[in-house]
C-alpha cells in the first residue's frame, strides 16, 4: 500500500518574546529557538508548507533583537494575523507591527481574505483576527480556512459567559471547508464533524502556569483523505512553575487574615500599630504603599 503524502504542517500560537515568562524557570530564549529549529527541520523533511494561525509575537512591536532573530531564523510560514500581532488589535495598523515587518522582509507569507495558494490538492483561505470566516468563492479540491478565532472543544465553556462557538458548531456553520485551522486558544484539540476537521494546535511554548501539563504538539495534515497525525514537539519537564502563584495566594491569605483582625479591633490603639508594623516587616510591600498606609493611620489619629 502506498504511503500517504503529507500536505501541511500545522503549528499553533508562537508568542515569541524576549522577556522570560514568570512561570518559566529555564532558559526560555533557548527553548524558543529549539522549537523553531525543530519545526523548520521537520517541515523540510516532510517537504510541506507550515501553517501558523496567528500570534507569532507576544506583542505588536517586538524588540529589535527579537525581530532580527525572527527574520533570520523563522521558517517560511503561511500565517494570518493574530490579536497579539496587531497594535490595538486592529488589522488596519498592520504596517505598524513587527508582523508587518516580517511580511515586508518576505520572511513569512501573510494571508488576508481570499485565495493565497491553489494547488491540485487544496486551496488556502485566510481570515485574520477580526475577520469572519466566509464561504470560499470557488469549488475545487480540498478547501482550508485559516482563522485566528476563539473556539474550544466540548460543552464546557473556557470561561463563564463565553459566547464564542465551540469547534463542532464552527464546523457546522462552515460546511464548505474540509479543514478549519484555528489559533488563539492555547489548548490543543482536533474535532471531526461529518467527515470534516477543525485543528487547534494550541501553544507552541508553555508560557503560563496553566500550561504546566501541556505537551506541545504540531499536526500533519493529509489532503488525500483529510486526516491528521500529531507530532510531539521537543520540550523539557519541570520548566513551568506555579511557585509565583502559590506565593501570591499565601500573601493574599496573610493580608485577608490581617484585614479580619482589623475588623475585630475596637479602636486604633497600640495592638493595631504593632500588627501593622509586623505585617510590613514580614511582607515585601513597596515603600509607596507603606507611605499611603502610614498616612491613613495618621489621619485616623487626628
C-alpha positions in Angstrom: 0.0 0.0 0.0 1.4 3.4 -1.0 2.4 5.7 1.8 0.2 8.8 2.2 1.8 12.1 1.0 1.7 14.8 3.7 0.3 18.2 2.6 0.7 20.7 5.5 2.4 21.0 8.9 0.1 22.9 11.3 1.5 24.7 14.4 -0.1 26.9 16.9 0.4 30.3 18.6 4.2 31.1 18.9 4.1 34.3 21.1 7.8 34.9 20.5 9.2 37.1 23.2 12.4 38.3 24.6 11.3 38.6 28.2 11.1 35.4 30.3 7.6 34.4 31.3 7.3 34.5 35.1 6.2 30.8 35.1 9.3 29.6 33.3 12.4 28.5 35.4 14.7 27.6 32.5 16.5 29.3 29.6 13.3 30.4 27.8 15.2 32.0 24.9 17.0 28.7 24.2 13.6 26.8 24.5 12.1 29.1 21.8 15.0 28.5 19.5 14.8 24.8 20.0 11.2 24.7 19.0 11.6 26.8 15.9 14.6 24.8 14.7 12.7 21.5 15.1 9.7 22.9 13.3 11.8 24.2 10.4 13.7 21.0 10.0 10.7 18.8 10.3 8.7 20.7 7.7 11.8 20.5 5.4 11.9 16.7 5.9 8.2 16.4 5.1 8.5 18.8 2.1 5.4 20.7 3.2 4.4 24.3 4.0 4.0 25.4 7.6 0.6 26.9 8.6 0.6 29.3 11.6 -2.8 30.7 12.6 -1.7 34.0 14.3 0.1 35.4 17.3 3.6 35.0 16.0 4.7 37.6 18.5 3.7 38.2 22.1 3.5 42.0 21.5 2.7 44.0 18.3 6.1 45.8 18.5 8.7 43.3 19.5 12.3 44.4 20.3 14.8 44.9 17.5 16.7 42.0 18.8 13.7 39.6 18.6 12.6 41.0 15.2 16.1 40.5 13.7 16.2 37.0 15.1 12.8 36.2 13.7 13.7 37.4 10.2 16.9 35.3 10.2 15.6 32.2 11.9 11.9 31.6 11.4 11.0 29.1 8.7 8.9 30.4 5.8 5.4 30.1 7.1 1.9 30.8 5.8 0.2 32.8 8.5 -2.7 35.1 9.5 -2.5 38.0 11.9 -3.5 37.3 15.5 -4.7 39.8 18.0 -1.3 39.9 19.8 0.4 40.8 16.5 -1.7 43.9 15.9 -1.4 47.4 17.6 -4.8 47.9 19.3 -5.8 44.5 17.9 -6.6 46.5 14.7 -5.8 44.9 11.4 -5.7 48.3 9.8 -2.5 49.0 11.8 -0.6 46.0 10.5 2.1 48.3 9.0 2.9 49.5 12.5 3.7 46.0 13.7 6.6 43.5 13.9 4.4 41.2 11.8 4.2 43.8 9.1 8.0 43.9 9.1 8.2 40.1 8.7 5.9 40.3 5.7 7.8 43.2 4.2 11.0 41.3 4.6 9.4 38.3 2.9 10.2 36.2 6.0 6.6 34.9 6.1 3.6 34.8 3.7 0.7 36.6 5.3 -2.9 35.8 4.3 -5.6 38.3 4.1 -9.1 37.4 3.0 -9.1 35.5 -0.3 -7.1 32.8 -2.0 -3.4 32.5 -1.1 -2.4 29.3 -2.7 -4.3 27.0 -5.1 -2.9 23.5 -5.7 -4.4 20.4 -7.2 -4.8 19.1 -3.6 -6.1 22.1 -1.7 -6.8 25.8 -1.6 -6.0 28.1 1.4 -8.2 30.9 2.6 -7.1 33.3 5.3 -9.2 35.0 8.0 -7.0 37.1 10.3 -8.1 38.4 13.7 -11.4 40.4 13.5 -12.3 38.9 10.1 -15.2 36.5 10.0 -14.9 33.2 8.1 -17.0 33.3 4.9 -17.7 30.7 2.2 -15.0 30.2 -0.4 -15.6 31.7 -3.9 -14.5 28.5 -5.7 -15.2 24.8 -5.6 -12.0 22.9 -6.5 -10.1 20.4 -4.4 -9.9 20.5 -0.6 -10.7 23.9 1.0 -8.8 25.0 4.1 -9.8 28.0 6.2 -7.1 29.5 8.5 -8.5 31.7 11.2 -7.4 33.4 14.4 -10.6 33.0 16.3 -11.6 31.8 19.7 -13.1 28.3 19.7 -13.0 25.4 22.1 -13.8 21.7 22.2 -16.8 20.2 24.1 -19.5 21.9 26.0 -17.5 23.2 29.0 -17.0 26.9 28.5 -13.4 28.2 28.6 -14.7 30.9 31.0 -18.1 31.9 32.4 -20.2 33.7 30.0 -18.2 32.8 26.9 -20.3 33.4 23.7 -17.8 32.0 21.2 -18.8 29.0 19.2 -17.3 25.6 20.1 -15.4 23.7 17.5 -18.3 21.4 16.5 -20.6 24.4 16.0 -17.9 26.2 14.0 -17.7 23.2 11.6 -21.5 23.1 11.3 -21.5 26.8 10.4 -18.9 26.4 7.6 -19.7 23.2 5.8 -17.8 24.4 2.7 -14.4 23.8 4.3 -12.8 20.4 4.6 -10.4 21.7 7.2 -10.5 24.7 9.5 -7.3 25.7 11.3 -7.7 28.0 14.3 -5.4 29.8 16.7 -5.9 31.9 19.8 -6.9 29.2 22.2 -3.7 27.7 23.7 -5.2 24.3 24.4 -4.9 21.6 21.7 -7.8 19.8 20.2 -8.9 18.1 16.9 -12.6 18.0 16.2 -14.3 15.9 13.5 -17.8 16.6 12.2 -19.4 15.0 9.1 -16.0 14.0 7.7 -14.5 17.4 8.1 -11.9 18.6 10.6 -11.0 21.5 12.9 -7.5 21.6 14.2 -6.3 23.9 17.0 -2.7 23.2 17.7 -2.5 25.3 20.9 0.6 26.9 22.3 4.0 26.1 20.8 5.7 27.1 24.1 4.3 26.9 27.6 4.3 30.5 29.0 1.9 30.3 32.0 1.2 28.1 35.0 -2.0 26.9 33.3 0.3 25.2 30.7 2.1 23.1 33.3 0.7 19.8 32.0 0.6 20.8 28.3 2.6 18.7 25.8 3.4 21.0 22.8 2.4 19.5 19.5 2.2 20.1 15.8 -0.1 18.3 13.3 0.5 16.9 9.9 -2.5 17.1 7.5 -3.0 14.7 4.6 -5.2 16.2 1.9 -5.8 12.9 0.2 -8.1 11.5 2.9 -8.5 14.7 5.1 -6.7 13.1 8.0 -4.4 14.3 10.8 -1.3 13.0 12.5 0.0 14.6 15.7 3.7 15.3 16.3 5.1 15.9 19.8 7.4 19.0 19.9 10.7 18.8 21.9 10.2 20.1 25.4 11.5 19.6 29.0 9.6 18.6 32.1 9.8 20.7 35.2 10.4 24.0 33.5 7.0 25.5 34.2 6.3 26.5 37.8 3.3 27.6 39.9 5.5 28.9 42.7 4.7 32.5 41.9 1.0 31.8 42.2 1.5 29.9 45.5 3.4 32.9 46.9 0.7 35.3 45.7 -2.0 33.1 47.3 -0.1 32.9 50.6 0.4 36.7 50.6 -3.3 37.3 49.9 -4.2 34.9 52.7 -2.0 36.8 55.2 -3.5 40.1 54.1 -7.0 38.7 54.4 -6.2 37.4 57.9 -4.8 40.8 58.8 -7.9 42.6 57.5 -10.1 40.2 59.5 -8.1 41.0 62.6 -8.7 44.7 62.0 -12.5 44.2 61.8 -12.4 42.9 65.4 -10.2 45.8 66.7 -12.3 48.1 68.8 -10.1 51.2 68.5 -6.9 52.4 66.8 -4.5 51.5 69.6 -1.1 50.0 70.3 -2.0 46.5 69.1 -3.1 47.8 65.7 0.2 49.7 65.2 2.2 46.6 66.3 0.3 44.4 63.9 0.8 46.9 61.1 4.5 47.1 61.7 4.8 43.3 61.8 2.8 43.0 58.5 5.0 45.5 56.7 8.1 43.8 58.0 7.1 40.2 57.0 5.8 41.1 53.6 7.6 42.6 50.6 5.5 45.8 50.5 6.5 48.7 48.2 7.6 51.9 50.0 5.0 53.9 48.3 2.3 51.6 49.7 3.8 51.8 53.2 3.6 55.6 52.9 -0.1 55.5 51.9 -0.9 53.2 54.8 1.0 55.4 57.3 -0.8 58.5 56.0 -4.1 56.8 56.6 -3.1 55.9 60.1 -2.0 59.5 60.8 -5.4 60.7 59.5 -7.2 58.2 61.8 -5.2 59.5 64.8 -6.1 63.1 64.0 
